[in-house]
Amino acid sequence: MSESVRIVACPTCRTEVRWEPQSRYRPFCSERCRLIDLGQWASENYRVPAEEENPPGEPPQSPH
């Protein structure tokens, strides 16, 4: 029985990458692309959206 290997696009350069244990930098194609992505996070070019705990104009909630 043959196993199919999943192919994904490198998030940085869009090169096809085999998703398997031998793909050392997956989901990236290389260490270079992995470091470029890390640099984007470090320089805050990428952000995870979040909501403020206390919307403006509402008093802070007291702990119970």
PyMOL Python script that loads the backbone (N, CA, C, O; Angstrom):
from pymol import cmd

cmd.read_pdbstr("""\
ATOM      1  N   MET A   1       0.842  -1.181   0.000  1.00  0.00           N
ATOM      2  CA  MET A   1       0.000   0.000   0.000  1.00  0.00           C
ATOM      3  C   MET A   1       0.888   1.246   0.000  1.00  0.00           C
ATOM      4  O   MET A   1       1.759   1.388   0.858  1.00  0.00           O
ATOM      5  N   SER A   2       0.676   2.114  -0.926  1.00  0.00           N
ATOM      6  CA  SER A   2       1.492   3.324  -1.008  1.00  0.00           C
ATOM      7  C   SER A   2       0.859   4.442  -0.188  1.00  0.00           C
ATOM      8  O   SER A   2      -0.357   4.635  -0.198  1.00  0.00           O
ATOM      9  N   GLU A   3       1.709   5.165   0.514  1.00  0.00           N
ATOM     10  CA  GLU A   3       1.243   6.300   1.294  1.00  0.00           C
ATOM     11  C   GLU A   3       1.453   7.563   0.478  1.00  0.00           C
ATOM     12  O   GLU A   3       2.517   7.764  -0.108  1.00  0.00           O
ATOM     13  N   SER A   4       0.438   8.412   0.443  1.00  0.00           N
ATOM     14  CA  SER A   4       0.610   9.666  -0.275  1.00  0.00           C
ATOM     15  C   SER A   4       1.217  10.692   0.684  1.00  0.00           C
ATOM     16  O   SER A   4       0.853  10.766   1.858  1.00  0.00           O
ATOM     17  N   VAL A   5       2.124  11.457   0.165  1.00  0.00           N
ATOM     18  CA  VAL A   5       2.789  12.487   0.958  1.00  0.00           C
ATOM     19  C   VAL A   5       2.099  13.812   0.679  1.00  0.00           C
ATOM     20  O   VAL A   5       1.880  14.192  -0.471  1.00  0.00           O
ATOM     21  N   ARG A   6       1.769  14.488   1.735  1.00  0.00           N
ATOM     22  CA  ARG A   6       1.099  15.781   1.596  1.00  0.00           C
ATOM     23  C   ARG A   6       2.115  16.820   1.133  1.00  0.00           C
ATOM     24  O   ARG A   6       3.237  16.873   1.636  1.00  0.00           O
ATOM     25  N   ILE A   7       1.714  17.637   0.180  1.00  0.00           N
ATOM     26  CA  ILE A   7       2.543  18.722  -0.336  1.00  0.00           C
ATOM     27  C   ILE A   7       1.911  20.037   0.117  1.00  0.00           C
ATOM     28  O   ILE A   7       0.721  20.272  -0.091  1.00  0.00           O
ATOM     29  N   VAL A   8       2.730  20.890   0.740  1.00  0.00           N
ATOM     30  CA  VAL A   8       2.252  22.197   1.194  1.00  0.00           C
ATOM     31  C   VAL A   8       3.109  23.285   0.560  1.00  0.00           C
ATOM     32  O   VAL A   8       4.213  23.017   0.087  1.00  0.00           O
ATOM     33  N   ALA A   9       2.608  24.486   0.553  1.00  0.00           N
ATOM     34  CA  ALA A   9       3.365  25.626   0.026  1.00  0.00           C
ATOM     35  C   ALA A   9       4.134  26.276   1.172  1.00  0.00           C
ATOM     36  O   ALA A   9       3.578  26.504   2.246  1.00  0.00           O
ATOM     37  N   CYS A  10       5.397  26.573   0.947  1.00  0.00           N
ATOM     38  CA  CYS A  10       6.209  27.287   1.928  1.00  0.00           C
ATOM     39  C   CYS A  10       5.520  28.636   2.196  1.00  0.00           C
ATOM     40  O   CYS A  10       5.208  29.366   1.255  1.00  0.00           O
ATOM     41  N   PRO A  11       5.281  28.969   3.473  1.00  0.00           N
ATOM     42  CA  PRO A  11       4.602  30.237   3.780  1.00  0.00           C
ATOM     43  C   PRO A  11       5.353  31.479   3.307  1.00  0.00           C
ATOM     44  O   PRO A  11       4.742  32.530   3.111  1.00  0.00           O
ATOM     45  N   THR A  12       6.659  31.372   3.123  1.00  0.00           N
ATOM     46  CA  THR A  12       7.463  32.527   2.734  1.00  0.00           C
ATOM     47  C   THR A  12       7.561  32.688   1.226  1.00  0.00           C
ATOM     48  O   THR A  12       7.272  33.759   0.693  1.00  0.00           O
ATOM     49  N   CYS A  13       7.971  31.616   0.527  1.00  0.00           N
ATOM     50  CA  CYS A  13       8.244  31.757  -0.908  1.00  0.00           C
ATOM     51  C   CYS A  13       7.291  30.959  -1.804  1.00  0.00           C
ATOM     52  O   CYS A  13       7.379  31.034  -3.029  1.00  0.00           O
ATOM     53  N   ARG A  14       6.395  30.207  -1.199  1.00  0.00           N
ATOM     54  CA  ARG A  14       5.369  29.421  -1.906  1.00  0.00           C
ATOM     55  C   ARG A  14       5.932  28.212  -2.662  1.00  0.00           C
ATOM     56  O   ARG A  14       5.213  27.628  -3.473  1.00  0.00           O
ATOM     57  N   THR A  15       7.176  27.816  -2.432  1.00  0.00           N
ATOM     58  CA  THR A  15       7.748  26.612  -3.028  1.00  0.00           C
ATOM     59  C   THR A  15       7.047  25.398  -2.430  1.00  0.00           C
ATOM     60  O   THR A  15       6.676  25.417  -1.257  1.00  0.00           O
ATOM     61  N   GLU A  16       6.862  24.349  -3.216  1.00  0.00           N
ATOM     62  CA  GLU A  16       6.228  23.142  -2.708  1.00  0.00           C
ATOM     63  C   GLU A  16       7.161  22.412  -1.751  1.00  0.00           C
ATOM     64  O   GLU A  16       8.351  22.254  -2.022  1.00  0.00           O
ATOM     65  N   VAL A  17       6.601  21.968  -0.623  1.00  0.00           N
ATOM     66  CA  VAL A  17       7.360  21.272   0.413  1.00  0.00           C
ATOM     67  C   VAL A  17       6.635  19.977   0.748  1.00  0.00           C
ATOM     68  O   VAL A  17       5.420  19.974   0.948  1.00  0.00           O
ATOM     69  N   ARG A  18       7.378  18.878   0.808  1.00  0.00           N
ATOM     70  CA  ARG A  18       6.807  17.593   1.212  1.00  0.00           C
ATOM     71  C   ARG A  18       6.645  17.593   2.730  1.00  0.00           C
ATOM     72  O   ARG A  18       7.602  17.870   3.453  1.00  0.00           O
ATOM     73  N   TRP A  19       5.437  17.283   3.222  1.00  0.00           N
ATOM     74  CA  TRP A  19       5.159  17.276   4.657  1.00  0.00           C
ATOM     75  C   TRP A  19       5.466  15.872   5.184  1.00  0.00           C
ATOM     76  O   TRP A  19       4.597  15.001   5.227  1.00  0.00           O
ATOM     77  N   GLU A  20       6.714  15.680   5.578  1.00  0.00           N
ATOM     78  CA  GLU A  20       7.163  14.390   6.094  1.00  0.00           C
ATOM     79  C   GLU A  20       8.328  14.632   7.050  1.00  0.00           C
ATOM     80  O   GLU A  20       8.936  15.701   7.015  1.00  0.00           O
ATOM     81  N   PRO A  21       8.649  13.663   7.902  1.00  0.00           N
ATOM     82  CA  PRO A  21       9.714  13.862   8.889  1.00  0.00           C
ATOM     83  C   PRO A  21      11.066  14.251   8.280  1.00  0.00           C
ATOM     84  O   PRO A  21      11.853  14.937   8.932  1.00  0.00           O
ATOM     85  N   GLN A  22      11.342  13.836   7.073  1.00  0.00           N
ATOM     86  CA  GLN A  22      12.615  14.169   6.438  1.00  0.00           C
ATOM     87  C   GLN A  22      12.698  15.634   6.018  1.00  0.00           C
ATOM     88  O   GLN A  22      13.791  16.137   5.755  1.00  0.00           O
ATOM     89  N   SER A  23      11.571  16.317   5.952  1.00  0.00           N
ATOM     90  CA  SER A  23      11.545  17.746   5.590  1.00  0.00           C
ATOM     91  C   SER A  23      11.888  18.544   6.845  1.00  0.00           C
ATOM     92  O   SER A  23      11.006  18.892   7.630  1.00  0.00           O
ATOM     93  N   ARG A  24      13.132  18.820   7.019  1.00  0.00           N
ATOM     94  CA  ARG A  24      13.664  19.391   8.257  1.00  0.00           C
ATOM     95  C   ARG A  24      13.020  20.718   8.660  1.00  0.00           C
ATOM     96  O   ARG A  24      12.821  20.960   9.850  1.00  0.00           O
ATOM     97  N   TYR A  25      12.695  21.565   7.717  1.00  0.00           N
ATOM     98  CA  TYR A  25      12.206  22.916   8.036  1.00  0.00           C
ATOM     99  C   TYR A  25      10.710  23.074   7.818  1.00  0.00           C
ATOM    100  O   TYR A  25      10.208  24.198   7.838  1.00  0.00           O
ATOM    101  N   ARG A  26       9.985  21.982   7.611  1.00  0.00           N
ATOM    102  CA  ARG A  26       8.556  22.094   7.301  1.00  0.00           C
ATOM    103  C   ARG A  26       7.835  22.977   8.299  1.00  0.00           C
ATOM    104  O   ARG A  26       8.152  22.875   9.484  1.00  0.00           O
ATOM    105  N   PRO A  27       6.932  23.799   7.948  1.00  0.00           N
ATOM    106  CA  PRO A  27       6.340  23.932   6.627  1.00  0.00           C
ATOM    107  C   PRO A  27       7.164  24.785   5.665  1.00  0.00           C
ATOM    108  O   PRO A  27       6.736  25.044   4.540  1.00  0.00           O
ATOM    109  N   PHE A  28       8.344  25.222   6.105  1.00  0.00           N
ATOM    110  CA  PHE A  28       9.194  26.043   5.244  1.00  0.00           C
ATOM    111  C   PHE A  28      10.062  25.154   4.363  1.00  0.00           C
ATOM    112  O   PHE A  28      10.295  23.990   4.688  1.00  0.00           O
ATOM    113  N   CYS A  29      10.534  25.697   3.258  1.00  0.00           N
ATOM    114  CA  CYS A  29      11.371  24.919   2.346  1.00  0.00           C
ATOM    115  C   CYS A  29      12.831  24.927   2.768  1.00  0.00           C
ATOM    116  O   CYS A  29      13.594  24.046   2.374  1.00  0.00           O
ATOM    117  N   SER A  30      13.230  25.915   3.567  1.00  0.00           N
ATOM    118  CA  SER A  30      14.637  26.036   3.946  1.00  0.00           C
ATOM    119  C   SER A  30      14.768  26.816   5.245  1.00  0.00           C
ATOM    120  O   SER A  30      13.814  27.430   5.721  1.00  0.00           O
ATOM    121  N   GLU A  31      15.961  26.779   5.804  1.00  0.00           N
ATOM    122  CA  GLU A  31      16.228  27.563   7.007  1.00  0.00           C
ATOM    123  C   GLU A  31      16.090  29.054   6.712  1.00  0.00           C
ATOM    124  O   GLU A  31      15.630  29.815   7.563  1.00  0.00           O
ATOM    125  N   ARG A  32      16.482  29.468   5.524  1.00  0.00           N
ATOM    126  CA  ARG A  32      16.371  30.879   5.134  1.00  0.00           C
ATOM    127  C   ARG A  32      14.929  31.361   5.241  1.00  0.00           C
ATOM    128  O   ARG A  32      14.664  32.406   5.836  1.00  0.00           O
ATOM    129  N   CYS A  33      13.997  30.601   4.668  1.00  0.00           N
ATOM    130  CA  CYS A  33      12.584  30.997   4.719  1.00  0.00           C
ATOM    131  C   CYS A  33      12.060  30.971   6.160  1.00  0.00           C
ATOM    132  O   CYS A  33      11.255  31.818   6.545  1.00  0.00           O
ATOM    133  N   ARG A  34      12.517  30.004   6.948  1.00  0.00           N
ATOM    134  CA  ARG A  34      12.100  29.927   8.349  1.00  0.00           C
ATOM    135  C   ARG A  34      12.571  31.165   9.108  1.00  0.00           C
ATOM    136  O   ARG A  34      11.818  31.727   9.904  1.00  0.00           O
ATOM    137  N   LEU A  35      13.809  31.593   8.868  1.00  0.00           N
ATOM    138  CA  LEU A  35      14.345  32.766   9.552  1.00  0.00           C
ATOM    139  C   LEU A  35      13.693  34.063   9.080  1.00  0.00           C
ATOM    140  O   LEU A  35      13.517  34.990   9.871  1.00  0.00           O
ATOM    141  N   ILE A  36      13.340  34.135   7.815  1.00  0.00           N
ATOM    142  CA  ILE A  36      12.608  35.307   7.312  1.00  0.00           C
ATOM    143  C   ILE A  36      11.288  35.438   8.057  1.00  0.00           C
ATOM    144  O   ILE A  36      10.921  36.531   8.486  1.00  0.00           O
ATOM    145  N   ASP A  37      10.571  34.321   8.214  1.00  0.00           N
ATOM    146  CA  ASP A  37       9.288  34.331   8.921  1.00  0.00           C
ATOM    147  C   ASP A  37       9.485  34.723  10.385  1.00  0.00           C
ATOM    148  O   ASP A  37       8.723  35.530  10.917  1.00  0.00           O
ATOM    149  N   LEU A  38      10.499  34.158  11.035  1.00  0.00           N
ATOM    150  CA  LEU A  38      10.783  34.508  12.422  1.00  0.00           C
ATOM    151  C   LEU A  38      11.069  35.999  12.560  1.00  0.00           C
ATOM    152  O   LEU A  38      10.614  36.636  13.510  1.00  0.00           O
ATOM    153  N   GLY A  39      11.817  36.554  11.620  1.00  0.00           N
ATOM    154  CA  GLY A  39      12.115  37.984  11.633  1.00  0.00           C
ATOM    155  C   GLY A  39      10.863  38.840  11.487  1.00  0.00           C
ATOM    156  O   GLY A  39      10.769  39.913  12.083  1.00  0.00           O
ATOM    157  N   GLN A  40       9.910  38.373  10.705  1.00  0.00           N
ATOM    158  CA  GLN A  40       8.648  39.111  10.545  1.00  0.00           C
ATOM    159  C   GLN A  40       7.886  39.165  11.873  1.00  0.00           C
ATOM    160  O   GLN A  40       7.320  40.200  12.225  1.00  0.00           O
ATOM    161  N   TRP A  41       7.874  38.046  12.606  1.00  0.00           N
ATOM    162  CA  TRP A  41       7.220  38.030  13.919  1.00  0.00           C
ATOM    163  C   TRP A  41       7.986  38.926  14.895  1.00  0.00           C
ATOM    164  O   TRP A  41       7.379  39.696  15.639  1.00  0.00           O
ATOM    165  N   ALA A  42       9.320  38.826  14.892  1.00  0.00           N
ATOM    166  CA  ALA A  42      10.135  39.603  15.830  1.00  0.00           C
ATOM    167  C   ALA A  42      10.004  41.105  15.609  1.00  0.00           C
ATOM    168  O   ALA A  42      10.053  41.881  16.563  1.00  0.00           O
ATOM    169  N   SER A  43       9.838  41.514  14.357  1.00  0.00           N
ATOM    170  CA  SER A  43       9.696  42.946  14.071  1.00  0.00           C
ATOM    171  C   SER A  43       8.234  43.400  14.136  1.00  0.00           C
ATOM    172  O   SER A  43       7.915  44.539  13.794  1.00  0.00           O
ATOM    173  N   GLU A  44       7.355  42.502  14.575  1.00  0.00           N
ATOM    174  CA  GLU A  44       5.927  42.765  14.754  1.00  0.00           C
ATOM    175  C   GLU A  44       5.202  43.094  13.455  1.00  0.00           C
ATOM    176  O   GLU A  44       4.189  43.793  13.468  1.00  0.00           O
ATOM    177  N   ASN A  45       5.716  42.592  12.329  1.00  0.00           N
ATOM    178  CA  ASN A  45       4.982  42.732  11.071  1.00  0.00           C
ATOM    179  C   ASN A  45       3.802  41.778  11.018  1.00  0.00           C
ATOM    180  O   ASN A  45       2.819  42.036  10.324  1.00  0.00           O
ATOM    181  N   TYR A  46       3.898  40.675  11.749  1.00  0.00           N
ATOM    182  CA  TYR A  46       2.777  39.742  11.904  1.00  0.00           C
ATOM    183  C   TYR A  46       2.209  39.959  13.294  1.00  0.00           C
ATOM    184  O   TYR A  46       2.952  40.153  14.256  1.00  0.00           O
ATOM    185  N   ARG A  47       0.893  39.925  13.395  1.00  0.00           N
ATOM    186  CA  ARG A  47       0.241  40.090  14.694  1.00  0.00           C
ATOM    187  C   ARG A  47      -0.949  39.168  14.765  1.00  0.00           C
ATOM    188  O   ARG A  47      -1.605  38.898  13.758  1.00  0.00           O
ATOM    189  N   VAL A  48      -1.226  38.687  15.961  1.00  0.00           N
ATOM    190  CA  VAL A  48      -2.411  37.873  16.199  1.00  0.00           C
ATOM    191  C   VAL A  48      -3.485  38.814  16.720  1.00  0.00           C
ATOM    192  O   VAL A  48      -3.270  39.497  17.721  1.00  0.00           O
ATOM    193  N   PRO A  49      -4.644  38.862  16.057  1.00  0.00           N
ATOM    194  CA  PRO A  49      -5.690  39.776  16.514  1.00  0.00           C
ATOM    195  C   PRO A  49      -6.184  39.386  17.914  1.00  0.00           C
ATOM    196  O   PRO A  49      -6.305  38.205  18.240  1.00  0.00           O
ATOM    197  N   ALA A  50      -6.460  40.382  18.708  1.00  0.00           N
ATOM    198  CA  ALA A  50      -6.959  40.147  20.063  1.00  0.00           C
ATOM    199  C   ALA A  50      -7.937  41.250  20.431  1.00  0.00           C
ATOM    200  O   ALA A  50      -7.864  42.365  19.916  1.00  0.00           O
ATOM    201  N   GLU A  51      -8.836  40.924  21.315  1.00  0.00           N
ATOM    202  CA  GLU A  51      -9.787  41.917  21.812  1.00  0.00           C
ATOM    203  C   GLU A  51      -9.297  42.420  23.163  1.00  0.00           C
ATOM    204  O   GLU A  51      -8.679  41.684  23.931  1.00  0.00           O
ATOM    205  N   GLU A  52      -9.582  43.672  23.433  1.00  0.00           N
ATOM    206  CA  GLU A  52      -9.239  44.222  24.733  1.00  0.00           C
ATOM    207  C   GLU A  52     -10.118  43.567  25.785  1.00  0.00           C
ATOM    208  O   GLU A  52     -11.291  43.286  25.538  1.00  0.00           O
ATOM    209  N   GLU A  53      -9.544  43.324  26.966  1.00  0.00           N
ATOM    210  CA  GLU A  53     -10.325  42.714  28.033  1.00  0.00           C
ATOM    211  C   GLU A  53     -11.416  43.661  28.528  1.00  0.00           C
ATOM    212  O   GLU A  53     -12.525  43.226  28.837  1.00  0.00           O
ATOM    213  N   ASN A  54     -11.105  44.939  28.600  1.00  0.00           N
ATOM    214  CA  ASN A  54     -12.079  45.949  29.011  1.00  0.00           C
ATOM    215  C   ASN A  54     -12.229  46.953  27.881  1.00  0.00           C
ATOM    216  O   ASN A  54     -11.356  47.801  27.692  1.00  0.00           O
ATOM    217  N   PRO A  55     -13.316  46.876  27.127  1.00  0.00           N
ATOM    218  CA  PRO A  55     -13.514  47.839  26.043  1.00  0.00           C
ATOM    219  C   PRO A  55     -13.474  49.274  26.577  1.00  0.00           C
ATOM    220  O   PRO A  55     -13.826  49.515  27.731  1.00  0.00           O
ATOM    221  N   PRO A  56     -13.047  50.222  25.743  1.00  0.00           N
ATOM    222  CA  PRO A  56     -12.979  51.623  26.172  1.00  0.00           C
ATOM    223  C   PRO A  56     -14.340  52.090  26.712  1.00  0.00           C
ATOM    224  O   PRO A  56     -15.387  51.766  26.151  1.00  0.00           O
ATOM    225  N   GLY A  57     -14.305  52.847  27.797  1.00  0.00           N
ATOM    226  CA  GLY A  57     -15.527  53.399  28.380  1.00  0.00           C
ATOM    227  C   GLY A  57     -16.175  52.499  29.409  1.00  0.00           C
ATOM    228  O   GLY A  57     -17.116  52.925  30.079  1.00  0.00           O
ATOM    229  N   GLU A  58     -15.711  51.278  29.562  1.00  0.00           N
ATOM    230  CA  GLU A  58     -16.281  50.380  30.584  1.00  0.00           C
ATOM    231  C   GLU A  58     -15.292  50.271  31.733  1.00  0.00           C
ATOM    232  O   GLU A  58     -14.085  50.168  31.515  1.00  0.00           O
ATOM    233  N   PRO A  59     -15.808  50.292  32.958  1.00  0.00           N
ATOM    234  CA  PRO A  59     -14.894  50.163  34.107  1.00  0.00           C
ATOM    235  C   PRO A  59     -14.305  48.757  34.167  1.00  0.00           C
ATOM    236  O   PRO A  59     -14.932  47.801  33.711  1.00  0.00           O
ATOM    237  N   PRO A  60     -13.099  48.628  34.728  1.00  0.00           N
ATOM    238  CA  PRO A  60     -12.520  47.293  34.866  1.00  0.00           C
ATOM    239  C   PRO A  60     -13.363  46.417  35.779  1.00  0.00           C
ATOM    240  O   PRO A  60     -13.960  46.899  36.742  1.00  0.00           O
ATOM    241  N   GLN A  61     -13.405  45.128  35.469  1.00  0.00           N
ATOM    242  CA  GLN A  61     -14.159  44.191  36.297  1.00  0.00           C
ATOM    243  C   GLN A  61     -13.316  43.808  37.500  1.00  0.00           C
ATOM    244  O   GLN A  61     -12.106  43.606  37.392  1.00  0.00           O
ATOM    245  N   SER A  62     -13.971  43.711  38.638  1.00  0.00           N
ATOM    246  CA  SER A  62     -13.246  43.309  39.842  1.00  0.00           C
ATOM    247  C   SER A  62     -13.189  41.788  39.917  1.00  0.00           C
ATOM    248  O   SER A  62     -14.140  41.109  39.530  1.00  0.00           O
ATOM    249  N   PRO A  63     -12.067  41.248  40.417  1.00  0.00           N
ATOM    250  CA  PRO A  63     -11.967  39.789  40.548  1.00  0.00           C
ATOM    251  C   PRO A  63     -12.911  39.267  41.608  1.00  0.00           C
ATOM    252  O   PRO A  63     -13.199  39.962  42.582  1.00  0.00           O
ATOM    253  N   HIS A  64     -13.392  38.058  41.432  1.00  0.00           N
ATOM    254  CA  HIS A  64     -14.350  37.463  42.381  1.00  0.00           C
ATOM    255  C   HIS A  64     -13.627  36.650  43.394  1.00  0.00           C
ATOM    256  O   HIS A  64     -14.254  36.068  44.280  1.00  0.00           O
TER     257      HIS A  64
END
""", "prot")
cmd.dss("prot")
cmd.show_as("cartoon", "prot")
cmd.util.cbc("prot")
cmd.orient("prot")
